[in-house]
Amino acid sequence: MGKFKVGDEVVFLNEEGSVGKIANTIDGYHYSVNFPEGTFFCREGELELAKGKAEKGSINSKKSETVKHAGYKVIYSGTTTITIFNDGSKGVAKLLPGDTYDKFKGEEISYTKALIKSAEKEVKRLREELKYLSK
């Protein structure tokens, strides 16, 4: 099975070195991790135990910028952009290897992903309402 367990403090292996805690093990190789900016799903290869990194002194301080808009906020964290709507729907855009970071493109992508999740929530709500009305 996986090398992490619930409660382990881990570092996301990107240039910022975000530190979070394992909230749930999905299949032994995929994890739900609580980071300061929210809960994200990560693969085992994207994580490392924080204790070993801290002893080496290689954890970078987490620097992020949050911009609030009407109905949503955007968090710029290194090369990751996160959009969170007031209804809790979240979209994440990460820089792919070989790509060049574009702050505004990251916001467009994360906003669109959050919009899709928000629409999916609304469809689910409408289906439940339809079930209720059909009784």
N, CA, C and O atoms as a GROMACS GRO file, in nm:
protein
  540
    1MET      N    1   0.083  -0.119   0.000
    1MET     CA    2   0.000   0.000   0.000
    1MET      C    3   0.087   0.125   0.000
    1MET      O    4   0.209   0.116  -0.016
    2GLY      N    5   0.027   0.240   0.018
    2GLY     CA    6   0.097   0.367   0.009
    2GLY      C    7   0.192   0.393   0.124
    2GLY      O    8   0.189   0.325   0.226
    3LYS      N    9   0.276   0.492   0.106
    3LYS     CA   10   0.375   0.522   0.208
    3LYS      C   11   0.329   0.626   0.308
    3LYS      O   12   0.402   0.655   0.403
    4PHE      N   13   0.210   0.685   0.291
    4PHE     CA   14   0.159   0.786   0.384
    4PHE      C   15   0.035   0.733   0.455
    4PHE      O   16  -0.037   0.647   0.404
    5LYS      N   17   0.011   0.787   0.574
    5LYS     CA   18  -0.110   0.751   0.648
    5LYS      C   19  -0.181   0.880   0.690
    5LYS      O   20  -0.121   0.987   0.692
    6VAL      N   21  -0.308   0.866   0.726
    6VAL     CA   22  -0.388   0.981   0.768
    6VAL      C   23  -0.317   1.052   0.884
    6VAL      O   24  -0.274   0.988   0.980
    7GLY      N   25  -0.305   1.183   0.873
    7GLY     CA   26  -0.240   1.264   0.976
    7GLY      C   27  -0.095   1.297   0.948
    7GLY      O   28  -0.040   1.387   1.012
    8ASP      N   29  -0.032   1.227   0.853
    8ASP     CA   30   0.107   1.258   0.819
    8ASP      C   31   0.117   1.400   0.764
    8ASP      O   32   0.033   1.443   0.685
    9GLU      N   33   0.220   1.472   0.807
    9GLU     CA   34   0.247   1.604   0.752
    9GLU      C   35   0.336   1.583   0.630
    9GLU      O   36   0.442   1.520   0.639
   10VAL      N   37   0.292   1.638   0.516
   10VAL     CA   38   0.362   1.616   0.390
   10VAL      C   39   0.393   1.748   0.320
   10VAL      O   40   0.332   1.852   0.348
   11VAL      N   41   0.488   1.741   0.230
   11VAL     CA   42   0.526   1.856   0.148
   11VAL      C   43   0.487   1.823   0.005
   11VAL      O   44   0.519   1.716  -0.046
   12PHE      N   45   0.417   1.917  -0.060
   12PHE     CA   46   0.386   1.903  -0.202
   12PHE      C   47   0.512   1.940  -0.278
   12PHE      O   48   0.567   2.048  -0.258
   13LEU      N   49   0.559   1.852  -0.364
   13LEU     CA   50   0.688   1.870  -0.431
   13LEU      C   51   0.676   1.963  -0.551
   13LEU      O   52   0.679   1.920  -0.666
   14ASN      N   53   0.664   2.092  -0.520
   14ASN     CA   54   0.670   2.195  -0.622
   14ASN      C   55   0.769   2.298  -0.571
   14ASN      O   56   0.827   2.280  -0.465
   15GLU      N   57   0.788   2.404  -0.642
   15GLU     CA   58   0.891   2.499  -0.601
   15GLU      C   59   0.860   2.572  -0.472
   15GLU      O   60   0.952   2.623  -0.407
   16GLU      N   61   0.731   2.580  -0.432
   16GLU     CA   62   0.696   2.648  -0.308
   16GLU      C   63   0.707   2.556  -0.188
   16GLU      O   64   0.730   2.604  -0.076
   17GLY      N   65   0.691   2.427  -0.206
   17GLY     CA   66   0.698   2.333  -0.095
   17GLY      C   67   0.583   2.347   0.001
   17GLY      O   68   0.605   2.352   0.122
   18SER      N   69   0.458   2.353  -0.048
   18SER     CA   70   0.341   2.365   0.038
   18SER      C   71   0.336   2.249   0.136
   18SER      O   72   0.359   2.134   0.099
   19VAL      N   73   0.305   2.281   0.262
   19VAL     CA   74   0.297   2.179   0.366
   19VAL      C   75   0.151   2.157   0.401
   19VAL      O   76   0.076   2.252   0.423
   20GLY      N   77   0.110   2.030   0.407
   20GLY     CA   78  -0.027   1.996   0.443
   20GLY      C   79  -0.031   1.865   0.518
   20GLY      O   80   0.072   1.803   0.543
   21LYS      N   81  -0.152   1.823   0.554
   21LYS     CA   82  -0.170   1.696   0.626
   21LYS      C   83  -0.258   1.603   0.546
   21LYS      O   84  -0.356   1.646   0.484
   22ILE      N   85  -0.223   1.476   0.547
   22ILE     CA   86  -0.304   1.374   0.480
   22ILE      C   87  -0.437   1.364   0.554
   22ILE      O   88  -0.441   1.337   0.673
   23ALA      N   89  -0.546   1.387   0.481
   23ALA     CA   90  -0.680   1.380   0.540
   23ALA      C   91  -0.743   1.243   0.516
   23ALA      O   92  -0.820   1.194   0.598
   24ASN      N   93  -0.709   1.182   0.400
   24ASN     CA   94  -0.772   1.057   0.364
   24ASN      C   95  -0.686   0.986   0.260
   24ASN      O   96  -0.623   1.049   0.176
   25THR      N   97  -0.683   0.853   0.268
   25THR     CA   98  -0.616   0.772   0.167
   25THR      C   99  -0.723   0.720   0.074
   25THR      O  100  -0.819   0.656   0.119
   26ILE      N  101  -0.709   0.744  -0.055
   26ILE     CA  102  -0.813   0.706  -0.149
   26ILE      C  103  -0.793   0.561  -0.194
   26ILE      O  104  -0.885   0.480  -0.182
   27ASP      N  105  -0.676   0.529  -0.246
   27ASP     CA  106  -0.652   0.392  -0.290
   27ASP      C  107  -0.511   0.345  -0.254
   27ASP      O  108  -0.462   0.247  -0.310
   28GLY      N  109  -0.447   0.414  -0.164
   28GLY     CA  110  -0.311   0.378  -0.125
   28GLY      C  111  -0.205   0.454  -0.202
   28GLY      O  112  -0.090   0.458  -0.160
   29TYR      N  113  -0.242   0.514  -0.315
   29TYR     CA  114  -0.147   0.589  -0.396
   29TYR      C  115  -0.198   0.730  -0.428
   29TYR      O  116  -0.125   0.813  -0.481
   30HIS      N  117  -0.323   0.756  -0.393
   30HIS     CA  118  -0.384   0.888  -0.411
   30HIS      C  119  -0.437   0.931  -0.275
   30HIS      O  120  -0.492   0.851  -0.199
   31TYR      N  121  -0.420   1.060  -0.245
   31TYR     CA  122  -0.453   1.110  -0.113
   31TYR      C  123  -0.532   1.240  -0.121
   31TYR      O  124  -0.518   1.318  -0.215
   32SER      N  125  -0.614   1.261  -0.021
   32SER     CA  126  -0.680   1.389   0.000
   32SER      C  127  -0.594   1.460   0.104
   32SER      O  128  -0.572   1.409   0.214
   33VAL      N  129  -0.543   1.580   0.069
   33VAL     CA  130  -0.449   1.650   0.155
   33VAL      C  131  -0.504   1.789   0.189
   33VAL      O  132  -0.546   1.863   0.100
   34ASN      N  133  -0.503   1.822   0.317
   34ASN     CA  134  -0.546   1.955   0.362
   34ASN      C  135  -0.427   2.050   0.360
   34ASN      O  136  -0.333   2.034   0.439
   35PHE      N  137  -0.431   2.148   0.270
   35PHE     CA  138  -0.331   2.254   0.263
   35PHE      C  139  -0.395   2.382   0.314
   35PHE      O  140  -0.517   2.388   0.324
   36PRO      N  141  -0.318   2.485   0.346
   36PRO     CA  142  -0.377   2.611   0.395
   36PRO      C  143  -0.482   2.670   0.301
   36PRO      O  144  -0.578   2.732   0.347
   37GLU      N  145  -0.465   2.651   0.170
   37GLU     CA  146  -0.560   2.710   0.076
   37GLU      C  147  -0.676   2.618   0.040
   37GLU      O  148  -0.762   2.655  -0.039
   38GLY      N  149  -0.680   2.498   0.098
   38GLY     CA  150  -0.791   2.407   0.074
   38GLY      C  151  -0.747   2.263   0.068
   38GLY      O  152  -0.629   2.232   0.087
   39THR      N  153  -0.841   2.175   0.040
   39THR     CA  154  -0.814   2.032   0.030
   39THR      C  155  -0.798   1.994  -0.116
   39THR      O  156  -0.879   2.032  -0.201
   40PHE      N  157  -0.691   1.919  -0.144
   40PHE     CA  158  -0.662   1.880  -0.281
   40PHE      C  159  -0.631   1.731  -0.287
   40PHE      O  160  -0.589   1.672  -0.188
   41PHE      N  161  -0.652   1.672  -0.404
   41PHE     CA  162  -0.618   1.533  -0.427
   41PHE      C  163  -0.480   1.528  -0.489
   41PHE      O  164  -0.452   1.598  -0.586
   42CYS      N  165  -0.393   1.443  -0.433
   42CYS     CA  166  -0.255   1.435  -0.479
   42CYS      C  167  -0.215   1.290  -0.500
   42CYS      O  168  -0.267   1.199  -0.435
   43ARG      N  169  -0.122   1.269  -0.593
   43ARG     CA  170  -0.064   1.137  -0.614
   43ARG      C  171   0.056   1.121  -0.521
   43ARG      O  172   0.119   1.219  -0.482
   44GLU      N  173   0.085   0.996  -0.488
   44GLU     CA  174   0.196   0.967  -0.397
   44GLU      C  175   0.326   1.032  -0.443
   44GLU      O  176   0.401   1.084  -0.360
   45GLY      N  177   0.355   1.030  -0.573
   45GLY     CA  178   0.479   1.085  -0.627
   45GLY      C  179   0.490   1.236  -0.615
   45GLY      O  180   0.598   1.292  -0.635
   46GLU      N  181   0.379   1.304  -0.582
   46GLU     CA  182   0.381   1.450  -0.568
   46GLU      C  183   0.408   1.493  -0.424
   46GLU      O  184   0.418   1.612  -0.395
   47LEU      N  185   0.421   1.394  -0.333
   47LEU     CA  186   0.432   1.424  -0.190
   47LEU      C  187   0.558   1.364  -0.129
   47LEU      O  188   0.613   1.266  -0.179
   48GLU      N  189   0.601   1.426  -0.020
   48GLU     CA  190   0.713   1.375   0.057
   48GLU      C  191   0.685   1.407   0.203
   48GLU      O  192   0.625   1.511   0.233
   49LEU      N  193   0.726   1.320   0.295
   49LEU     CA  194   0.707   1.349   0.436
   49LEU      C  195   0.774   1.481   0.472
   49LEU      O  196   0.889   1.504   0.433
   50ALA      N  197   0.707   1.566   0.545
   50ALA     CA  198   0.759   1.700   0.578
   50ALA      C  199   0.874   1.694   0.676
   50ALA      O  200   0.965   1.776   0.668
   51LYS      N  201   0.874   1.599   0.766
   51LYS     CA  202   0.977   1.593   0.870
   51LYS      C  203   1.118   1.588   0.811
   51LYS      O  204   1.205   1.664   0.852
   52GLY      N  205   1.139   1.499   0.715
   52GLY     CA  206   1.270   1.488   0.653
   52GLY      C  207   1.310   1.615   0.579
   52GLY      O  208   1.427   1.654   0.582
   53LYS      N  209   1.215   1.680   0.514
   53LYS     CA  210   1.244   1.804   0.443
   53LYS      C  211   1.280   1.915   0.542
   53LYS      O  212   1.370   1.994   0.516
   54ALA      N  213   1.208   1.920   0.655
   54ALA     CA  214   1.231   2.026   0.753
   54ALA      C  215   1.370   2.013   0.813
   54ALA      O  216   1.437   2.113   0.838
   55GLU      N  217   1.415   1.890   0.836
   55GLU     CA  218   1.548   1.870   0.893
   55GLU      C  219   1.656   1.920   0.798
   55GLU      O  220   1.760   1.969   0.843
   56LYS      N  221   1.632   1.910   0.669
   56LYS     CA  222   1.727   1.959   0.571
   56LYS      C  223   1.714   2.110   0.551
   56LYS      O  224   1.801   2.173   0.491
   57GLY      N  225   1.605   2.167   0.602
   57GLY     CA  226   1.582   2.311   0.589
   57GLY      C  227   1.541   2.352   0.449
   57GLY      O  228   1.566   2.465   0.408
   58SER      N  229   1.479   2.262   0.375
   58SER     CA  230   1.448   2.294   0.236
   58SER      C  231   1.302   2.331   0.212
   58SER      O  232   1.260   2.346   0.097
   59ILE      N  233   1.223   2.344   0.319
   59ILE     CA  234   1.085   2.387   0.298
   59ILE      C  235   1.085   2.538   0.278
   59ILE      O  236   1.132   2.614   0.363
   60ASN      N  237   1.033   2.580   0.165
   60ASN     CA  238   1.022   2.724   0.138
   60ASN      C  239   0.899   2.779   0.207
   60ASN      O  240   0.801   2.707   0.225
   61SER      N  241   0.903   2.905   0.247
   61SER     CA  242   0.784   2.964   0.306
   61SER      C  243   0.677   2.978   0.199
   61SER      O  244   0.706   3.006   0.083
   62LYS      N  245   0.554   2.958   0.240
   62LYS     CA  246   0.441   2.961   0.147
   62LYS      C  247   0.405   3.106   0.120
   62LYS      O  248   0.360   3.177   0.210
   63LYS      N  249   0.423   3.150  -0.002
   63LYS     CA  250   0.386   3.285  -0.040
   63LYS      C  251   0.273   3.276  -0.140
   63LYS      O  252   0.285   3.213  -0.245
   64SER      N  253   0.164   3.339  -0.105
   64SER     CA  254   0.051   3.338  -0.198
   64SER      C  255  -0.017   3.474  -0.195
   64SER      O  256   0.001   3.553  -0.102
   65GLU      N  257  -0.094   3.499  -0.298
   65GLU     CA  258  -0.169   3.624  -0.311
   65GLU      C  259  -0.314   3.587  -0.334
   65GLU      O  260  -0.345   3.505  -0.421
   66THR      N  261  -0.404   3.647  -0.258
   66THR     CA  262  -0.547   3.623  -0.274
   66THR      C  263  -0.613   3.750  -0.324
   66THR      O  264  -0.594   3.858  -0.268
   67VAL      N  265  -0.692   3.736  -0.431
   67VAL     CA  266  -0.764   3.848  -0.489
   67VAL      C  267  -0.913   3.816  -0.481
   67VAL      O  268  -0.957   3.713  -0.534
   68LYS      N  269  -0.990   3.903  -0.416
   68LYS     CA  270  -1.133   3.880  -0.402
   68LYS      C  271  -1.209   3.954  -0.512
   68LYS      O  272  -1.183   4.071  -0.541
   69HIS      N  273  -1.302   3.881  -0.572
   69HIS     CA  274  -1.391   3.936  -0.675
   69HIS      C  275  -1.534   3.917  -0.625
   69HIS      O  276  -1.556   3.848  -0.526
   70ALA      N  277  -1.629   3.977  -0.692
   70ALA     CA  278  -1.770   3.957  -0.656
   70ALA      C  279  -1.807   3.812  -0.686
   70ALA      O  280  -1.806   3.770  -0.802
   71GLY      N  281  -1.838   3.735  -0.583
   71GLY     CA  282  -1.883   3.597  -0.600
   71GLY      C  283  -1.775   3.492  -0.597
   71GLY      O  284  -1.807   3.373  -0.594
   72TYR      N  285  -1.648   3.530  -0.598
   72TYR     CA  286  -1.540   3.432  -0.594
   72TYR      C  287  -1.409   3.498  -0.553
   72TYR      O  288  -1.396   3.621  -0.553
   73LYS      N  289  -1.311   3.413  -0.518
   73LYS     CA  290  -1.178   3.463  -0.491
   73LYS      C  291  -1.077   3.379  -0.568
   73LYS      O  292  -1.103   3.263  -0.600
   74VAL      N  293  -0.963   3.437  -0.596
   74VAL     CA  294  -0.857   3.369  -0.669
   74VAL      C  295  -0.731   3.372  -0.583
   74VAL      O  296  -0.692   3.476  -0.530
   75ILE      N  297  -0.670   3.255  -0.570
   75ILE     CA  298  -0.545   3.244  -0.494
   75ILE      C  299  -0.434   3.210  -0.593
   75ILE      O  300  -0.440   3.110  -0.664
   76TYR      N  301  -0.334   3.296  -0.597
   76TYR     CA  302  -0.215   3.272  -0.680
   76TYR      C  303  -0.108   3.222  -0.586
   76TYR      O  304  -0.066   3.293  -0.494
   77SER      N  305  -0.063   3.100  -0.607
   77SER     CA  306   0.036   3.039  -0.519
   77SER      C  307   0.146   2.979  -0.606
   77SER      O  308   0.134   2.866  -0.653
   78GLY      N  309   0.252   3.056  -0.625
   78GLY     CA  310   0.358   3.009  -0.714
   78GLY      C  311   0.304   2.993  -0.855
   78GLY      O  312   0.254   3.088  -0.914
   79THR      N  313   0.314   2.872  -0.907
   79THR     CA  314   0.264   2.844  -1.042
   79THR      C  315   0.129   2.772  -1.040
   79THR      O  316   0.090   2.711  -1.139
   80THR      N  317   0.060   2.780  -0.928
   80THR     CA  318  -0.073   2.721  -0.915
   80THR      C  319  -0.173   2.833  -0.892
   80THR      O  320  -0.148   2.924  -0.813
   81THR      N  321  -0.287   2.827  -0.960
   81THR     CA  322  -0.393   2.925  -0.944
   81THR      C  323  -0.519   2.852  -0.901
   81THR      O  324  -0.557   2.752  -0.962
   82ILE      N  325  -0.584   2.902  -0.796
   82ILE     CA  326  -0.703   2.839  -0.740
   82ILE      C  327  -0.816   2.941  -0.739
   82ILE      O  328  -0.799   3.052  -0.690
   83THR      N  329  -0.930   2.903  -0.795
   83THR     CA  330  -1.050   2.987  -0.790
   83THR      C  331  -1.151   2.918  -0.701
   83THR      O  332  -1.179   2.799  -0.718
   84ILE      N  333  -1.207   2.993  -0.605
   84ILE     CA  334  -1.308   2.938  -0.515
   84ILE      C  335  -1.430   3.028  -0.521
   84ILE      O  336  -1.424   3.147  -0.490
   85PHE      N  337  -1.544   2.968  -0.562
   85PHE     CA  338  -1.670   3.042  -0.567
   85PHE      C  339  -1.732   3.047  -0.427
   85PHE      O  340  -1.697   2.968  -0.340
   86ASN      N  341  -1.824   3.142  -0.408
   86ASN     CA  342  -1.892   3.154  -0.278
   86ASN      C  343  -1.969   3.028  -0.241
   86ASN      O  344  -1.992   3.004  -0.122
   87ASP      N  345  -2.010   2.947  -0.341
   87ASP     CA  346  -2.082   2.823  -0.310
   87ASP      C  347  -1.987   2.708  -0.274
   87ASP      O  348  -2.032   2.596  -0.249
   88GLY      N  349  -1.856   2.737  -0.271
   88GLY     CA  350  -1.757   2.636  -0.234
   88GLY      C  351  -1.695   2.563  -0.352
   88GLY      O  352  -1.600   2.488  -0.334
   89SER      N  353  -1.747   2.582  -0.471
   89SER     CA  354  -1.691   2.517  -0.590
   89SER      C  355  -1.550   2.569  -0.613
   89SER      O  356  -1.523   2.688  -0.600
   90LYS      N  357  -1.460   2.476  -0.647
   90LYS     CA  358  -1.320   2.511  -0.657
   90LYS      C  359  -1.262   2.462  -0.788
   90LYS      O  360  -1.293   2.351  -0.833
   91GLY      N  361  -1.178   2.542  -0.849
   91GLY     CA  362  -1.106   2.503  -0.969
   91GLY      C  363  -0.958   2.530  -0.949
   91GLY      O  364  -0.921   2.633  -0.892
   92VAL      N  365  -0.874   2.438  -0.994
   92VAL     CA  366  -0.730   2.451  -0.975
   92VAL      C  367  -0.661   2.439  -1.110
   92VAL      O  368  -0.690   2.348  -1.188
   93ALA      N  369  -0.569   2.530  -1.137
   93ALA     CA  370  -0.487   2.525  -1.258
   93ALA      C  371  -0.341   2.518  -1.214
   93ALA      O  372  -0.294   2.602  -1.138
   94LYS      N  373  -0.271   2.416  -1.262
   94LYS     CA  374  -0.129   2.398  -1.228
   94LYS      C  375  -0.046   2.406  -1.356
   94LYS      O  376  -0.089   2.363  -1.463
   95LEU      N  377   0.071   2.462  -1.342
   95LEU     CA  378   0.163   2.471  -1.455
   95LEU      C  379   0.213   2.332  -1.491
   95LEU      O  380   0.260   2.258  -1.405
   96LEU      N  381   0.204   2.298  -1.618
   96LEU     CA  382   0.254   2.169  -1.665
   96LEU      C  383   0.401   2.182  -1.701
   96LEU      O  384   0.447   2.288  -1.742
   97PRO      N  385   0.477   2.073  -1.686
   97PRO     CA  386   0.619   2.077  -1.723
   97PRO      C  387   0.637   2.124  -1.867
   97PRO      O  388   0.568   2.077  -1.957
   98GLY      N  389   0.729   2.215  -1.887
   98GLY     CA  390   0.756   2.266  -2.021
   98GLY      C  391   0.676   2.389  -2.059
   98GLY      O  392   0.708   2.456  -2.157
   99ASP      N  393   0.570   2.420  -1.980
   99ASP     CA  394   0.489   2.538  -2.009
   99ASP      C  395   0.548   2.662  -1.941
   99ASP      O  396   0.628   2.650  -1.848
  100THR      N  397   0.507   2.779  -1.986
  100THR     CA  398   0.548   2.905  -1.926
  100THR      C  399   0.431   2.957  -1.844
  100THR      O  400   0.317   2.958  -1.893
  101TYR      N  401   0.457   3.001  -1.721
  101TYR     CA  402   0.350   3.047  -1.633
  101TYR      C  403   0.290   3.177  -1.684
  101TYR      O  404   0.361   3.272  -1.717
  102ASP      N  405   0.156   3.180  -1.692
  102ASP     CA  406   0.080   3.298  -1.729
  102ASP      C  407  -0.030   3.313  -1.625
  102ASP      O  408  -0.125   3.235  -1.622
  103LYS      N  409  -0.016   3.413  -1.540
  103LYS     CA  410  -0.108   3.435  -1.428
  103LYS      C  411  -0.254   3.444  -1.475
  103LYS      O  412  -0.342   3.386  -1.412
  104PHE      N  413  -0.278   3.515  -1.581
  104PHE     CA  414  -0.415   3.537  -1.627
  104PHE      C  415  -0.473   3.412  -1.694
  104PHE      O  416  -0.592   3.384  -1.680
  105LYS      N  417  -0.391   3.337  -1.766
  105LYS     CA  418  -0.436   3.211  -1.825
  105LYS      C  419  -0.470   3.113  -1.713
  105LYS      O  420  -0.568   3.039  -1.722
  106GLY      N  421  -0.388   3.111  -1.607
  106GLY     CA  422  -0.416   3.025  -1.491
  106GLY      C  423  -0.549   3.059  -1.428
  106GLY      O  424  -0.624   2.970  -1.387
  107GLU      N  425  -0.578   3.190  -1.418
  107GLU     CA  426  -0.707   3.231  -1.362
  107GLU      C  427  -0.823   3.188  -1.452
  107GLU      O  428  -0.926   3.142  -1.404
  108GLU      N  429  -0.807   3.203  -1.582
  108GLU     CA  430  -0.912   3.162  -1.675
  108GLU      C  431  -0.940   3.012  -1.663
  108GLU      O  432  -1.056   2.970  -1.660
  109ILE      N  433  -0.835   2.933  -1.656
  109ILE     CA  434  -0.851   2.787  -1.646
  109ILE      C  435  -0.914   2.749  -1.513
  109ILE      O  436  -1.009   2.670  -1.510
  110SER      N  437  -0.862   2.803  -1.403
  110SER     CA  438  -0.917   2.766  -1.272
  110SER      C  439  -1.060   2.816  -1.257
  110SER      O  440  -1.143   2.748  -1.195
  111TYR      N  441  -1.092   2.934  -1.312
  111TYR     CA  442  -1.229   2.987  -1.307
  111TYR      C  443  -1.324   2.895  -1.384
  111TYR      O  444  -1.434   2.865  -1.337
  112THR      N  445  -1.282   2.852  -1.502
  112THR     CA  446  -1.366   2.764  -1.583
  112THR      C  447  -1.390   2.630  -1.514
  112THR      O  448  -1.501   2.578  -1.516
  113LYS      N  449  -1.287   2.575  -1.451
  113LYS     CA  450  -1.303   2.450  -1.377
  113LYS      C  451  -1.399   2.468  -1.259
  113LYS      O  452  -1.482   2.380  -1.233
  114ALA      N  453  -1.389   2.580  -1.189
  114ALA     CA  454  -1.481   2.608  -1.077
  114ALA      C  455  -1.623   2.626  -1.129
  114ALA      O  456  -1.718   2.582  -1.066
  115LEU      N  457  -1.636   2.691  -1.244
  115LEU     CA  458  -1.767   2.711  -1.306
  115LEU      C  459  -1.832   2.576  -1.340
  115LEU      O  460  -1.952   2.557  -1.319
  116ILE      N  461  -1.753   2.484  -1.392
  116ILE     CA  462  -1.804   2.350  -1.424
  116ILE      C  463  -1.851   2.280  -1.297
  116ILE      O  464  -1.959   2.220  -1.296
  117LYS      N  465  -1.772   2.287  -1.191
  117LYS     CA  466  -1.811   2.222  -1.065
  117LYS      C  467  -1.936   2.286  -1.007
  117LYS      O  468  -2.022   2.216  -0.953
  118SER      N  469  -1.948   2.416  -1.018
  118SER     CA  470  -2.067   2.486  -0.970
  118SER      C  471  -2.190   2.442  -1.050
  118SER      O  472  -2.298   2.420  -0.993
  119ALA      N  473  -2.174   2.431  -1.182
  119ALA     CA  474  -2.285   2.387  -1.267
  119ALA      C  475  -2.325   2.243  -1.233
  119ALA      O  476  -2.443   2.210  -1.232
  120GLU      N  477  -2.226   2.158  -1.206
  120GLU     CA  478  -2.256   2.019  -1.168
  120GLU      C  479  -2.335   2.015  -1.038
  120GLU      O  480  -2.426   1.933  -1.023
  121LYS      N  481  -2.300   2.102  -0.943
  121LYS     CA  482  -2.375   2.109  -0.817
  121LYS      C  483  -2.520   2.150  -0.843
  121LYS      O  484  -2.613   2.096  -0.783
  122GLU      N  485  -2.537   2.246  -0.932
  122GLU     CA  486  -2.672   2.295  -0.963
  122GLU      C  487  -2.754   2.187  -1.032
  122GLU      O  488  -2.872   2.172  -1.002
  123VAL      N  489  -2.694   2.113  -1.124
  123VAL     CA  490  -2.764   2.003  -1.191
  123VAL      C  491  -2.806   1.898  -1.088
  123VAL      O  492  -2.918   1.848  -1.093
  124LYS      N  493  -2.718   1.866  -0.997
  124LYS     CA  494  -2.751   1.770  -0.892
  124LYS      C  495  -2.868   1.820  -0.808
  124LYS      O  496  -2.960   1.744  -0.777
  125ARG      N  497  -2.864   1.948  -0.771
  125ARG     CA  498  -2.972   2.006  -0.691
  125ARG      C  499  -3.104   2.001  -0.767
  125ARG      O  500  -3.208   1.969  -0.710
  126LEU      N  501  -3.099   2.034  -0.896
  126LEU     CA  502  -3.221   2.032  -0.978
  126LEU      C  503  -3.277   1.890  -0.994
  126LEU      O  504  -3.398   1.871  -0.994
  127ARG      N  505  -3.189   1.792  -1.006
  127ARG     CA  506  -3.235   1.653  -1.015
  127ARG      C  507  -3.305   1.611  -0.886
  127ARG      O  508  -3.407   1.542  -0.890
  128GLU      N  509  -3.249   1.652  -0.772
  128GLU     CA  510  -3.312   1.621  -0.644
  128GLU      C  511  -3.448   1.690  -0.633
  128GLU      O  512  -3.544   1.631  -0.584
  129GLU      N  513  -3.455   1.813  -0.678
  129GLU     CA  514  -3.582   1.886  -0.676
  129GLU      C  515  -3.685   1.819  -0.767
  129GLU      O  516  -3.803   1.810  -0.732
  130LEU      N  517  -3.639   1.773  -0.883
  130LEU     CA  518  -3.729   1.704  -0.976
  130LEU      C  519  -3.781   1.574  -0.914
  130LEU      O  520  -3.899   1.542  -0.929
  131LYS      N  521  -3.696   1.500  -0.847
  131LYS     CA  522  -3.739   1.378  -0.778
  131LYS      C  523  -3.848   1.410  -0.676
  131LYS      O  524  -3.949   1.341  -0.666
  132TYR      N  525  -3.824   1.517  -0.600
  132TYR     CA  526  -3.920   1.557  -0.498
  132TYR      C  527  -4.053   1.597  -0.561
  132TYR      O  528  -4.159   1.557  -0.512
  133LEU      N  529  -4.049   1.675  -0.669
  133LEU     CA  530  -4.170   1.723  -0.734
  133LEU      C  531  -4.245   1.609  -0.805
  133LEU      O  532  -4.366   1.618  -0.825
  134SER      N  533  -4.174   1.504  -0.843
  134SER     CA  534  -4.235   1.392  -0.914
  134SER      C  535  -4.310   1.295  -0.824
  134SER      O  536  -4.377   1.205  -0.872
  135LYS      N  537  -4.298   1.313  -0.694
  135LYS     CA  538  -4.365   1.222  -0.599
  135LYS      C  539  -4.514   1.244  -0.594
  135LYS      O  540  -4.584   1.176  -0.520
   0.00000   0.00000   0.00000
